Each structure stands twice: as C-alpha cells, then as structure tokens.
Amino acid sequence: MPRDFSRFDARLATFDRKAAPYPEAFKDVLSLKAADAAFKTVSTWPGYAITPLVSLDVLAEATGVKAIHYKQEAARFGLNSFKALGGAYAVFRLMAQIIADKTGKDACPQAVAAGEFADLAATITVACATDGNHGRSVAWGARLFGCKAVIFLHETVSTAREEAIAAFGARIIRTPGNYDDSVREAARMAAVEGWNVVSDTSYPGYTDIPRNVMQGYSVMAEEALGQLGDKRPTHVFLQGGVGGLAAAVVAHLRERLGEDAPSFIVVEPEAAACLLASAEAGVPKAVTGDLDTIMAGLACGEPSLIAWPILADSVCGFMAIEDAAAAETMRLLASGEAGAKLVGGESGVAGLAGFLTAASRADWRKRLSLDDDSVILVFGSEGDTDPDLYQKIIASDA
C-alpha cells in the first residue's frame, strides 16, 4: 500500500446483515418512485451534469482488491459538494407545495426558476443549520427559486464556508455550541419568525423535509449505478454525519439490487461517532462535546430520526477514524499515487479513508470480507470547500 494507514487509531463494530428485499416499512421514507421523481426534477436544473466515477486502479492493486470506484462530487452544480442535490431539492419541493396550496397550480422547477411565481416566492423564507455544505445548497436553492434564506452556523464553522454561503444572498446567524445546538436554535427562531426549516436531519415531529433532502441524494446513487454497469460493488464505504447520505445510498442500492446489494460500512470521525455509538447501543444515541474534527461536515452528535432505522437494518460495519487518516487520504488523492489526481475535502474522503484503514488491518479485512474479488464504491462527497484549510492539509506531513 502506498501509505501506511495501520498506524492510525480506529474502531470497528461489525454486524451480521444479510442481503434481503428492501423492507416495505422503509418505502415511506425512500423508494425508487421517489428517487425517480427526484432525478427527473434535478436533471432539469441549469448546469446539471453527471459527476465522474473515477477508477483508482493503482490504489486497488496496492490494497489487494479488484477495483475502487470514487464518485467525484466536487463539481456538482459548481457548489463543490453533493449537498447541492439534497438541500436545493427540498427547497423546491417545499416551494412547490406552498405554491400549490396558495394558488391551486402545479409548479414545475422550470416555471419557478423562471419567476412565474416570483411574488409569492419572495414572501417565503427558508432556514437551516449547517456545518457548511447543506447551508450552501439551501442558499443556492433559495436564490435559484426566488425565496429568502437564513442560515445558522455554529461557532466552529470556518469563515471561508460562511462566505461561500453568504455569496448566494443568505442571511447568516452565528450560534454558540456545536452543530446540534445550531439545529435547535434554527428550529426555535423559525417558529418565532414564521420561517420554513429545511434541515438535513430529522427529529420528532419533523421528518417530511429531511425525507426530501435524502431523496435528492439518491440522484448520486442512481448515477453511480449507471456508470458502473455490470461492475457491481461488493462494498460501499459511506461517510456518516447524521446518516442522511448513507441512508439514501443504502436504501437506493438495496431496492435496486435486492439480494445482490453490497455490504455497507459507515465511517465517522472519532470525535463525532454517533452512528457507531447507536449501533453499539442498539438504539439511537447522541454523543456530546464540541465534536471538533477537520471532517466538519460530519461533526454531528445526533442521528437523523428517519435515517437511523435504515442504517440499523442494513449496515454491516460502523467505523470511527481519526482526523489524521482523513488528512492522509486527502494527500494521497492530491499526489496522484492512487492512480488519478483528485481534490477531496476533509469530509469527502471519509469513506475512502475508512476503506484504507480497514484494508491495512488483516483482522478487519476478514471481518468485512475484503479480498482480491472486492469491488469498492466510495463517494467523494466534497471538494475543497475551505480552500485555505485544504491547502494547509495537503502541504503538511503531520
């Protein structure tokens, strides 16, 4: 292997999850019908293009697997992140519902973007909390569809990420505490001000909009399946966070592939491993503290209410990795040693970092059934969303 990932601290919990038909109970959250509707909508937006699926053949040979496929989301709608698919789609779905309720008319995305309902759209305000990428997507969607956006940032979100969100005309509100504190403050202020919360995490009494966010993410999974063709993955390593991305991909691949669905492994930063803690406890479990990690988009302490049951039923491995493993993966991709030069952000490389960490340990390879027939799929969910931080990390040997 070109770099030694065995030196990094990590934790793994494994579970016996056999491939089985996608449970009917989950189809009220995510289904192929909803995914097809999301794809039909998102593919009409200006600037839509299928993002690359890059084969890392050199890295596959070095790690003793058949293939590694990296879905590069850095160019998605010019937002540098897969989140463009979820937040903006949820903004559209919300606005379409409000327009239908108030006018009795169906609102297609082209009509809304063209300003057909501009007067009504201007009265709508959407709000959310974010570590950076989701807020950028919501702000972009608000500008695209003509409404206002208020974005809540907790105290450790970088200035660069704040500026990227504000560039879309959003109002920024800084809050004390961590990401979960900012989620609660966004919900509180929205209730007072009459704003519409467009969150990527769900909690009791709030599930419809996060469901739309996850349906938007399914576009990425559908693209990947089309690009893979008959090269079906055996393992998918997915970054954690609140679980929305992971659950969207898991649900889509399980329903599309049935008993041929791959093994799913979720990867989180050690400082914010709420999904691993939940898996070990057998129930959703929050982790507390400042959740400080360079993987800022994954600095979440509480699982999403609607994502967790899908993950609990489907994921065979939950991993927690240290920040140094993510940083090393960023440098590996930037160097070209993997077989292609790629820009991968701190959160975006977490799935690949998890695979490299597992592949470096013989006992973990056995537990996850990683061998020379394994086909690995990972989602490079962001590029350099904080360019200064990215440059510091790839220039460092620390």
C-alpha positions as CSV (number, residue, x, y, z in Angstrom):
1,M,0.0,0.0,0.0
2,P,1.5,3.4,-0.9
3,R,0.9,4.8,2.6
4,D,0.6,3.2,6.0
5,F,-2.9,3.5,7.4
6,S,-2.4,0.9,10.0
7,R,-0.7,3.5,12.2
8,F,-4.0,5.4,12.7
9,D,-6.3,4.8,15.6
10,A,-9.7,3.5,14.6
11,R,-12.7,1.5,15.9
12,L,-14.9,-1.0,14.1
13,A,-18.2,-2.7,15.1
14,T,-19.5,-5.4,12.8
15,F,-22.9,-6.9,12.5
16,D,-24.4,-9.8,10.5
17,R,-26.6,-8.1,7.9
18,K,-27.6,-10.5,5.2
19,A,-28.8,-9.1,1.8
20,A,-32.6,-9.2,1.7
21,P,-35.5,-7.5,0.0
22,Y,-35.8,-3.8,0.9
23,P,-38.4,-3.6,3.7
24,E,-41.8,-2.2,2.8
25,A,-41.8,-0.2,6.0
26,F,-38.9,2.0,4.7
27,K,-40.6,2.9,1.5
28,D,-42.5,5.8,3.1
29,V,-39.1,7.4,3.6
30,L,-37.2,6.4,0.5
31,S,-38.4,4.4,-2.6
32,L,-37.5,4.1,-6.2
33,K,-40.6,6.0,-7.1
34,A,-39.5,9.0,-5.0
35,A,-35.9,8.6,-6.3
36,D,-37.1,8.7,-9.9
37,A,-39.1,11.9,-9.2
38,A,-36.0,13.5,-7.7
39,F,-33.9,12.5,-10.7
40,K,-36.5,13.9,-13.1
41,T,-36.5,17.2,-11.3
42,V,-32.8,17.7,-10.6
43,S,-31.8,16.7,-14.1
44,T,-33.8,19.8,-15.4
45,W,-31.8,22.3,-13.4
46,P,-29.4,24.6,-15.2
47,G,-25.9,23.2,-15.0
48,Y,-26.9,19.6,-14.3
49,A,-24.3,17.0,-15.4
50,I,-23.5,13.5,-14.2
51,T,-20.4,13.7,-12.0
52,P,-17.4,11.5,-12.8
53,L,-16.9,8.0,-11.4
54,V,-13.1,7.6,-11.3
55,S,-11.4,4.2,-11.2
56,L,-8.5,4.1,-8.8
57,D,-6.7,1.1,-10.3
58,V,-3.3,1.8,-8.8
59,L,-4.8,2.0,-5.3
60,A,-6.9,-1.1,-5.9
61,E,-3.8,-3.1,-6.7
62,A,-1.9,-1.7,-3.8
63,T,-4.7,-2.6,-1.3
64,G,-5.4,-6.1,-2.7
65,V,-8.9,-5.5,-4.1
66,K,-10.3,-5.9,-7.6
67,A,-11.4,-2.3,-8.1
68,I,-12.0,1.0,-6.3
69,H,-14.5,3.5,-7.8
70,Y,-14.6,7.1,-6.5
71,K,-17.7,9.2,-7.3
72,Q,-16.3,12.7,-7.5
73,E,-18.9,15.2,-6.4
74,A,-16.6,18.3,-6.3
75,A,-18.1,19.8,-9.4
76,R,-21.8,19.3,-8.6
77,F,-23.6,22.4,-9.8
78,G,-20.5,24.5,-9.0
79,L,-21.1,24.1,-5.3
80,N,-18.2,21.8,-4.6
81,S,-20.4,19.2,-2.8
82,F,-23.0,16.6,-3.3
83,K,-25.2,18.6,-0.9
84,A,-26.5,20.6,-3.9
85,L,-28.7,17.6,-4.6
86,G,-30.4,17.5,-1.3
87,G,-31.0,21.0,0.2
88,A,-31.9,22.6,-3.1
89,Y,-34.3,19.8,-4.0
90,A,-36.0,20.1,-0.6
91,V,-36.3,23.9,-1.1
92,F,-38.1,23.2,-4.5
93,R,-40.4,20.6,-3.0
94,L,-41.3,23.0,-0.2
95,M,-42.0,25.9,-2.5
96,A,-44.0,23.7,-4.9
97,Q,-46.2,22.7,-2.0
98,I,-46.7,26.2,-0.8
99,I,-47.5,27.4,-4.4
100,A,-50.0,24.6,-4.9
101,D,-51.7,25.4,-1.5
102,K,-52.0,29.1,-2.2
103,T,-52.7,29.1,-6.0
104,G,-54.0,25.7,-6.8
105,K,-51.4,25.4,-9.6
106,D,-48.7,22.8,-10.0
107,A,-45.2,24.3,-10.0
108,C,-42.6,22.7,-12.2
109,P,-39.0,23.7,-11.5
110,Q,-38.6,25.5,-14.8
111,A,-41.6,27.7,-14.1
112,V,-40.4,28.5,-10.5
113,A,-36.9,29.2,-11.7
114,A,-38.2,31.4,-14.5
115,G,-40.0,33.6,-11.9
116,E,-43.6,32.6,-12.8
117,F,-44.4,32.7,-9.1
118,A,-41.9,35.4,-8.1
119,D,-44.3,37.5,-5.9
120,L,-45.3,34.5,-3.8
121,A,-41.7,33.1,-3.7
122,A,-40.4,36.4,-2.4
123,T,-42.6,36.0,0.7
124,I,-41.1,32.6,1.6
125,T,-38.0,32.3,3.9
126,V,-36.2,29.0,4.3
127,A,-33.8,28.4,7.2
128,C,-31.4,25.7,8.3
129,A,-28.4,24.9,10.4
130,T,-25.3,23.7,8.7
131,D,-21.6,22.7,9.1
132,G,-21.2,24.3,5.6
133,N,-22.3,22.3,2.6
134,H,-26.0,21.8,3.4
135,G,-26.4,25.6,4.1
136,R,-24.7,26.4,0.8
137,S,-27.1,24.1,-1.0
138,V,-30.2,25.6,0.7
139,A,-28.9,29.2,0.0
140,W,-28.3,28.3,-3.7
141,G,-31.7,26.7,-4.0
142,A,-33.3,29.8,-2.4
143,R,-31.6,32.0,-4.9
144,L,-32.5,29.7,-7.8
145,F,-36.2,29.6,-6.9
146,G,-36.6,33.2,-5.7
147,C,-37.1,32.9,-2.0
148,K,-35.0,34.1,1.0
149,A,-32.6,32.1,3.1
150,V,-31.4,32.3,6.7
151,I,-28.5,30.0,7.6
152,F,-27.4,29.2,11.1
153,L,-23.7,28.4,11.7
154,H,-22.2,27.2,14.9
155,E,-19.1,28.7,16.3
156,T,-16.5,26.4,14.7
157,V,-17.7,26.7,11.1
158,S,-14.9,28.4,9.2
159,T,-15.1,31.9,7.8
160,A,-14.5,30.5,4.3
161,R,-17.6,28.3,4.5
162,E,-19.6,31.3,5.9
163,E,-18.5,33.5,3.0
164,A,-19.4,30.8,0.4
165,I,-23.0,30.6,1.8
166,A,-23.4,34.4,2.1
167,A,-22.3,34.7,-1.6
168,F,-25.8,33.3,-2.5
169,G,-27.5,36.2,-0.7
170,A,-28.3,34.3,2.5
171,R,-28.5,35.9,5.9
172,I,-26.0,34.3,8.3
173,I,-26.7,33.9,12.1
174,R,-23.9,32.6,14.3
175,T,-24.8,30.4,17.3
176,P,-22.8,29.2,20.3
177,G,-22.2,25.5,20.8
178,N,-22.0,22.7,18.3
179,Y,-24.0,21.6,15.2
180,D,-26.8,20.1,17.2
181,D,-27.1,23.3,19.2
182,S,-27.5,25.2,16.0
183,V,-30.2,22.8,14.7
184,R,-32.2,23.5,17.8
185,E,-31.7,27.3,17.6
186,A,-32.7,27.3,13.9
187,A,-35.9,25.4,14.7
188,R,-36.7,27.8,17.6
189,M,-36.2,31.0,15.7
190,A,-38.0,29.7,12.6
191,A,-41.1,29.0,14.8
192,V,-40.9,32.6,16.1
193,E,-40.4,34.2,12.8
194,G,-42.6,32.0,10.6
195,W,-39.7,30.7,8.5
196,N,-39.6,27.2,6.9
197,V,-36.9,24.9,8.2
198,V,-35.1,22.9,5.5
199,S,-33.0,20.6,7.6
200,D,-30.9,17.6,6.5
201,T,-31.6,15.9,9.9
202,S,-34.9,14.7,11.3
203,Y,-36.2,14.8,14.8
204,P,-39.6,14.0,16.5
205,G,-42.3,15.9,14.6
206,Y,-40.0,16.9,11.7
207,T,-39.5,14.3,9.0
208,D,-41.0,15.3,5.7
209,I,-38.4,17.8,4.6
210,P,-35.4,15.7,5.6
211,R,-37.0,12.9,3.6
212,N,-37.0,15.2,0.5
213,V,-33.3,16.0,1.2
214,M,-32.4,12.3,1.2
215,Q,-34.4,11.7,-1.9
216,G,-32.3,14.3,-3.6
217,Y,-29.2,12.4,-2.6
218,S,-30.5,9.3,-4.3
219,V,-29.6,11.0,-7.7
220,M,-26.0,10.5,-6.9
221,A,-26.5,6.7,-6.2
222,E,-28.6,6.3,-9.4
223,E,-25.8,7.9,-11.5
224,A,-23.2,5.7,-9.9
225,L,-25.2,2.5,-10.8
226,G,-25.5,3.6,-14.4
227,Q,-21.8,4.4,-14.6
228,L,-20.8,1.0,-13.0
229,G,-22.9,-1.0,-15.5
230,D,-22.3,-4.7,-14.7
231,K,-19.4,-3.9,-12.4
232,R,-21.5,-4.3,-9.3
233,P,-19.9,-3.1,-6.0
234,T,-19.3,-5.7,-3.2
235,H,-18.6,-3.0,-0.6
236,V,-19.7,0.6,-0.2
237,F,-17.9,2.8,2.4
238,L,-20.1,5.8,3.3
239,Q,-19.4,8.8,5.5
240,G,-21.7,9.2,8.5
241,G,-22.7,12.6,9.9
242,V,-26.4,12.4,10.8
243,G,-26.8,9.5,8.5
244,G,-28.8,11.1,5.6
245,L,-26.3,10.5,2.8
246,A,-25.5,7.0,4.0
247,A,-29.2,6.0,4.4
248,A,-30.1,7.5,1.0
249,V,-27.4,5.4,-0.8
250,V,-28.1,2.3,1.2
251,A,-31.8,2.4,0.5
252,H,-31.4,3.1,-3.2
253,L,-28.9,0.3,-3.7
254,R,-30.8,-2.2,-1.7
255,E,-34.0,-1.6,-3.6
256,R,-32.3,-1.5,-7.0
257,L,-30.1,-4.6,-6.4
258,G,-32.1,-6.7,-3.9
259,E,-30.1,-9.7,-2.8
260,D,-27.2,-8.5,-5.0
261,A,-26.8,-5.4,-2.8
262,P,-23.3,-4.8,-1.5
263,S,-22.0,-4.7,2.1
264,F,-22.3,-1.2,3.6
265,I,-19.8,0.3,6.0
266,V,-20.4,3.7,7.6
267,V,-17.4,5.8,8.5
268,E,-17.3,8.7,11.1
269,P,-14.8,10.9,12.8
270,E,-13.8,9.6,16.2
271,A,-14.9,12.9,17.8
272,A,-18.5,12.6,16.4
273,A,-19.3,8.9,16.1
274,C,-23.0,9.0,17.0
275,L,-23.9,6.2,14.5
276,L,-21.2,3.9,15.8
277,A,-22.4,4.6,19.4
278,S,-26.0,4.0,18.3
279,A,-25.1,0.7,16.7
280,E,-23.2,-0.5,19.8
281,A,-26.2,0.6,22.0
282,G,-28.8,-0.9,19.7
283,V,-30.8,2.4,19.8
284,P,-30.2,5.9,18.6
285,K,-27.7,7.5,20.8
286,A,-26.3,11.0,21.0
287,V,-22.7,11.9,21.6
288,T,-21.8,15.2,23.2
289,G,-19.0,17.7,23.5
290,D,-17.6,20.1,21.0
291,L,-17.5,17.4,18.2
292,D,-14.3,19.1,16.9
293,T,-12.9,17.4,13.8
294,I,-11.4,18.5,10.5
295,M,-14.2,16.5,8.9
296,A,-16.5,19.4,9.6
297,G,-19.5,18.1,7.5
298,L,-19.6,15.0,9.7
299,A,-19.4,16.9,13.1
300,C,-22.8,15.7,14.2
301,G,-23.7,14.3,17.5
302,E,-27.3,13.0,17.0
303,P,-28.5,10.5,14.3
304,S,-31.3,11.5,12.0
305,L,-34.6,10.0,13.2
306,I,-35.6,8.7,9.7
307,A,-32.1,7.7,8.6
308,W,-31.2,5.6,11.6
309,P,-33.7,2.6,11.1
310,I,-32.5,2.2,7.5
311,L,-28.8,2.1,8.7
312,A,-29.6,-0.2,11.7
313,D,-31.2,-2.7,9.3
314,S,-28.7,-2.6,6.6
315,V,-25.1,-1.7,7.6
316,C,-22.7,-4.4,8.5
317,G,-19.9,-2.2,9.8
318,F,-19.6,1.1,11.6
319,M,-16.2,2.7,11.8
320,A,-14.7,5.7,13.7
321,I,-11.4,7.1,12.3
322,E,-9.1,9.8,13.5
323,D,-8.6,13.1,11.6
324,A,-5.1,12.1,10.6
325,A,-6.5,9.2,8.4
326,A,-8.7,11.7,6.5
327,A,-5.8,14.1,6.1
328,E,-3.5,11.4,4.8
329,T,-6.2,10.3,2.3
330,M,-6.5,13.9,1.0
331,R,-2.8,14.0,0.4
332,L,-2.9,10.6,-1.3
333,L,-5.5,11.7,-3.7
334,A,-3.8,15.1,-4.4
335,S,-0.5,13.3,-5.1
336,G,-1.8,11.1,-7.8
337,E,-0.5,8.0,-6.1
338,A,-3.9,6.4,-6.2
339,G,-3.9,6.4,-10.0
340,A,-5.7,9.7,-10.5
341,K,-5.2,13.2,-9.1
342,L,-8.3,14.3,-7.2
343,V,-9.3,17.1,-4.9
344,G,-11.0,15.6,-1.9
345,G,-12.2,17.6,1.0
346,E,-12.0,16.6,4.6
347,S,-15.4,15.1,4.9
348,G,-15.5,14.0,1.3
349,V,-12.7,11.5,1.7
350,A,-14.0,9.8,4.9
351,G,-15.4,6.8,3.1
352,L,-12.1,6.1,1.3
353,A,-10.2,6.8,4.4
354,G,-12.3,4.2,6.2
355,F,-11.6,1.6,3.5
356,L,-7.9,2.3,3.5
357,T,-7.8,2.0,7.3
358,A,-9.7,-1.3,7.2
359,A,-7.6,-2.7,4.3
360,S,-4.5,-2.1,6.4
361,R,-5.6,-4.5,9.1
362,A,-5.7,-8.2,8.4
363,D,-8.3,-9.0,11.0
364,W,-10.6,-6.2,9.8
365,R,-10.3,-7.4,6.2
366,K,-11.5,-10.8,7.4
367,R,-14.4,-9.3,9.4
368,L,-15.5,-7.3,6.3
369,S,-14.8,-10.0,3.7
370,L,-12.3,-7.8,1.8
371,D,-10.3,-9.8,-0.7
372,D,-9.0,-9.7,-4.2
373,D,-12.5,-10.0,-5.7
374,S,-13.8,-7.0,-3.8
375,V,-15.2,-4.0,-5.8
376,I,-15.2,-0.9,-3.6
377,L,-17.5,2.1,-4.2
378,V,-17.0,5.4,-2.3
379,F,-18.5,8.8,-2.7
380,G,-16.1,11.8,-2.7
381,S,-18.8,14.0,-1.4
382,E,-17.0,17.3,-1.4
383,G,-14.0,19.1,-2.9
384,D,-12.0,21.9,-1.3
385,T,-15.0,23.6,0.4
386,D,-12.5,25.5,2.6
387,P,-9.6,26.1,0.1
388,D,-7.1,27.5,2.7
389,L,-7.6,24.6,5.0
390,Y,-7.3,22.2,2.1
391,Q,-4.0,23.6,1.0
392,K,-2.6,23.5,4.6
393,I,-3.6,19.9,5.0
394,I,-2.1,18.6,1.7
395,A,1.1,20.6,2.2
396,S,1.6,19.1,5.6
397,D,3.2,15.8,6.6
398,A,1.7,16.0,10.1
